[in-house]
């Protein structure tokens, strides 16, 4: 389900400062499913992508030394999967990337914890940092994005949804100021469901247009179908807040973005409308 909420930042900080950190102890939790199922699949896809990249490079005799170096990185990735699945201790990083000291200081605080014994957020970030470590030792792979093909396919398959959202944004319903409350709520929901495009949430990802259509929402009918899946909806409070911004001549509205593709596009559409409506600057 989705969440549309509004709360003062100070209140959120006070409530979460001493909140228990989510770990993998509950085998029925999404956290446990993440480390047991999602993360191994994500890493397997990285291994496959790197293997294909090396295979393509091996066709060029001039890249023989680069291929040999890249194979060592590939072996590091396969070893990483074994470490994770057998709950080995999270070791210090060995590369020379700019953030290695910061990371190693945090890893040292884990006191030799295994993958299944750490905090979910840290462990998942540690996985991606270990992938970066492995790639950094190879000149061939150092600048390579092992997720690029998935991102590109997701973007291309999202074009129809983007066109539908763009059409709504330029429609009379979106430019008629008397309909601002309804438009605000609809764009907010488009933004909410755009977050479901996050590739890491869908390890068995169907990147076809039909597959993405089941995740995203590109028209009002789809939004209405999914309304019952919104667990918490403070849209009315948010709209009142936006009205106060408008009365003040517009206020700064920040978007917290952790993905590209359709999610970024829905954010940009929402930001465009807020600016045009003079709710935000």
LINKALIN-V895290 format. One record per pair of residues at least 6 apart in sequence whose ideal C-beta (glycine too) atoms are under 6 Angstrom apart, sorted by the first residue. I is the first residue (numbers start at 1). J is the second residue. Records with the same first field share a line. If there is no record, write none. Layout:
I=J + J
This chain:
1=229 + 231
2=192 + 230
3=231 + 232
4=192 + 233 + 234 + 235
5=232 + 234
6=234 + 237 + 238
21=119
22=31 + 120
23=119
24=31 + 32 + 35 + 116
31=120
38=203
39=127
41=203
43=81
46=131 + 146
47=77
49=146
50=74 + 146
54=67 + 70
57=63 + 67 + 140
58=67
66=139 + 140
69=138
70=138 + 140 + 141
73=134 + 135 + 137 + 138 + 141
76=134
77=134
80=130
84=115
87=114 + 115 + 116
89=112 + 114
90=107 + 110 + 126
92=104 + 107
93=100 + 103 + 104 + 133
95=133 + 136
97=136
103=129
110=118
115=123
135=141
136=142
150=199
153=207
154=207 + 261
155=261
157=207 + 208 + 209 + 212
158=212 + 261 + 262
160=209
161=216 + 218 + 262
162=265
164=218 + 219
165=190 + 218 + 269
169=269
173=179
174=183
181=239
184=239
185=235
187=270 + 273
188=235
189=223
190=266
191=266 + 270
193=216 + 217
194=262 + 263 + 266
195=263
196=215
197=215 + 216 + 261 + 262 + 263
198=259
199=205
216=262
217=223
242=279
245=251 + 279
246=278 + 279
250=278 + 280 + 281
252=281
253=274 + 280
255=267
257=267
274=280
